[in-house]
Amino acid sequence: MNFQAVISSVLEQRHSDQNIWFAGNFHIPPTFSYQVNFPRLEIVLDGEYINEVETHERKVEKITAKAGDAFFIPPNCWNKPDWEQGCTVLSLLFGRSQLGLSYVSKTKGEAGFSDIQKHSLQTRSGFAIDNILEALISLSRERNKKPMDELLFQALLQYSNTMLDAPIAEPQNRVKDLYQGICIYIQENFHRPLNRDCIAERFSLSANHLSRLFRQQGHMTLAEYITRVRIDRAKFMLKKYDFRLNEVAERCGFKDVNYFCRVFKTRTGMTPSEYRGAS
């Protein structure tokens, strides 16, 4: 997949009646919605991409986005996609140390996705992209977004293309990119069932290779990383929302609330209830 060509095509085909929606986080996110602590951009390339999002007026609405339309989801805001109509979507996730790109295609009436391609690369901190993202996050809180939203949207895509054109050179870059891509996948899907075998299959790796990759690149086991991501999200949910503990556990990918409470206390030194009540 040539992600540069895809982004360039999006930029070349922009026209005035295409929309950019900004997600919010005032309302409690629905179960199985996407919510991570990094900004994300989702661009419709083809078909109809239906999303449940919270608008600036703090109303939860279902929005049907068409080719050229986009969603900007600030950190810890949420969206809930509905893939039933069939569409192709380009997603960009701007993590602390990596940019993750995914190309996802779904055919109407079919059970699974017809095409999924992913790529990741190391991001540049202290560069203009930080300011572009911060400006978009700030703009999401303002009522009047035009024409700034379109200018910042195009600037973000242009800068992403420059990073794809000249990635930061590092030894063992392919191995690091693979590791970062798997980390992004876990950060996006922490609320779903995750294990070594399903992740290995998703990235066309052997389970043993996947385990070695995390020990060598992350200096931890795969299970340790998954648990760390889930506990971090649980901390956020405990402070932000009035979910019951069993719902926090479920939304963070833990099947059993008692197991969740044990793991949480082991990791933080507090029970979930104690953590919620702490200042």
N, C-alpha and C positions, 0 to 999 in steps of 0.2 A: 504494500500500500504506500503510495507516494502522498504523504500527508501535506507536504508543501503544495503539491498541485491541487489538492482538494481545497485548502485554505485560499490559495490564489483564485480558484474558480469562484468561491463564495464572494470574495472581494470584487472580482470583475463583474459579477452578476447582480450586485446590490442595486436596488431601486427604492424610490421614496415611500412606497406603500408597504414595505416590509416592517415587521414589528419586532421590538425587543421588550420582553417582559422581565420584571425583576421580582424575585421571590422574597417572601418575608418569613418571620418566625414568631409573630404575636400569638397565633393560635397553636394549640397542641397539634403536632404533626400526626397524620393518620398512620396506622400500622403499615409497615413495609414501605413507607416513603423514604426517599433518599435524603440524608442529612449528615454532612461531614463538616469538619472544622476548617475546610479550605474553600476558597472561591471556585466556582465551576461555571463553565459556559457550554450550553447545548444549542447546536445549530441544526435546523431541519434542512436536509439536502433534497429529500423527495418524500411525497406522500403527506399524510396527516399525522402529526404527533400530538396526542391529547395528553394534557397534564393538569393535575389538580395542584393549584398553587394559591398562596395568599397574596392578594393584591395590595397596592398601597393604601387602599381604603380599609384594609384589614378584613376583607371579605375573602372567604375561600371559594374559588371558582374553578370550573373546568374550562380550560382554554384549548382550542384547537389551533395549533400552529401549522403553517404550511411552508413550502419550500422557501428558504431565505429568512424565515422568522427565527428568533432565538430567545433563549431563556438565560438570564444571568442569575446565578444563585449565590449570594454572599455567604461567608462562613456561618455555619450553624443555622442557616435557613434551609427550607425543605421544598421538595417537589415530589409528586407521585405520578410517574408516567403510566399511561395506558397504551399498550402497543397493539390493541386489537385491530385498528384500521390499516395497519401496515405502513411503514415509513423507513427512511434511512436517516440516521442522526450522527453528526460529528460532535463528540464531547471532548472538552479540554478541562483538566483538573490541575489547578495551580497549587501544588504542595509546597512544603517548606524547602525541600531540596530537589524536587523533581517536577517536571511538567509531564502529565499523563494525557495521552490522546487515544481516543477509541472511535472506531467506525463501526456502527451497529446497524444492521438491516433486518427488518422483519416483514414477512409476507403475510398479508391478511388471510386469516383462516388456517394458517399453519401453526403447529404447536410451539416449535422452537424458532430461534433466530436463524435466518438464512446465511448471514455473514457477520462475523465479529473479528475485527482486527485491532490490535493495540500496539502502542509504541510509547516509550518514555525516554526522557533525557534529563540531564542535570540542569537545574535552573541557575540563573545568575542573581545573586542577592546584591543589593545596593545599586541596581541599575534602574532604568526608566520603567521597566515592567512593574516594579513595586509601586511606583507612583500611579501608573495607569490603573492597576487593580484597586488601589486605595481610593482613587477618584470614582471608580465605578461603585465601590461599596458605599461611599458617601452619597453618591447620586441616588442610590437605591432608597435612601431615606427622604429624598426630596419629591415633592409633588410634580413639579415641572421638570421633565427629563429631556425634552427635545430642544435643540438638536444635539446636545452634549452626549446623549446616549449613543447616537450613531457615530459621532466622531471618536469617542473612546472605544467603542466596539471595533471600529476599523483599526485604530491604533493598536489595540490588544492583539488582533489577528496579524497585523503587519509585524509586530515585534515577535510574536510566536514563530512566524516564518523565518525571521532572522536567526532565531535560536536553532531552528531546524537546519538552516543553511550552514551555520558555523557552530556546531555543538562544542561544548568545552571538552578539550582533549584530555583523556585520562587513560592510564594503563588499564587493561582488561575492561574496556568500555562496554563491550557487549554483555559481559557477565554482570556488571553493575547495572546496566540498563534493564536487564532481565529481572534482577532482584528488585529494583525500584518499581518496575511494572507490576510485580506480584504484590508488593507492599500497597500500591495504589488500589489494586483489585480488592485486597482485604479491607482497606479503609472504606471502600465504597460498598462492600457487601458484608460487613461485620454482623449485621442483623440476620443474615441467612445462615443455613447450615454450612459450615466450612470444616474440611478436614484435609489431611495430606493427600489422599488419593484424588479427591475431586479437584483440588487446586493443581495437582500434577497433571491431571488429564486436561484441564482447561488450558495449560501452557505447554502441552505436548512434551512433558518431562517424565522421567521415571520418578517414583516416590523417593527413592534413595538420593537421586540427584537433587531433588528439591530440598531435602533435609540438609545435604552438604552445603548447598547454596546459602541457606540461612545461617548455618554455623560459621561459614567462611566470611560472608558479607555482613551479616547482622550481628555476629557473635552471640547468637541466641538460637533457640530452637524455633521452628515454625509455630508450634503450639504456644510458646511463650509470647511470640509477637502477636498472634491472634488474641490471646488473653489480654495483653497490654492495650491493644486498640479497643477492645470491648469494655474494659474497666475505665478507660479514659472517657468513653462515651457515656458510661453509666454515671460517672461523676458529674458530667454536664447535665444529664437528664434529672438527676436527683436535686440539683440546685435550681434548674430552670422550670421544671414541671412538677405537678402534684401527682405523678403517677404512683400507683401502688407498687410495692416491691416486686410482685410477680410480673407486673407489666414492664417495669424497667428491665427485669431479667429477660423477658421475652423479646423486647425491642433491641436488646444488646446481644442476642444470639445464644443466651443460656436457656437450656430446656427446663432446668429445675431451679426454683427460687432458692432452695436451701443450699444447693451447690454454689449458686451465685453469691449468696451471703458469705459463705465460707471463703470463697476466692477473694471477694472484696475485702474482707477483714485481713486476710493474709497479706494482700497487696498494700493496703492503706493503714492498717493498724486500727481501723474503726469499722463498726458495722455500717451498712448503708444508712440506717436510721440515724446513727450518731453523726455520720458525715453530713447528712442533710441538715441536721440541727446545728452543726458547728458554724460559727461566723466566718 
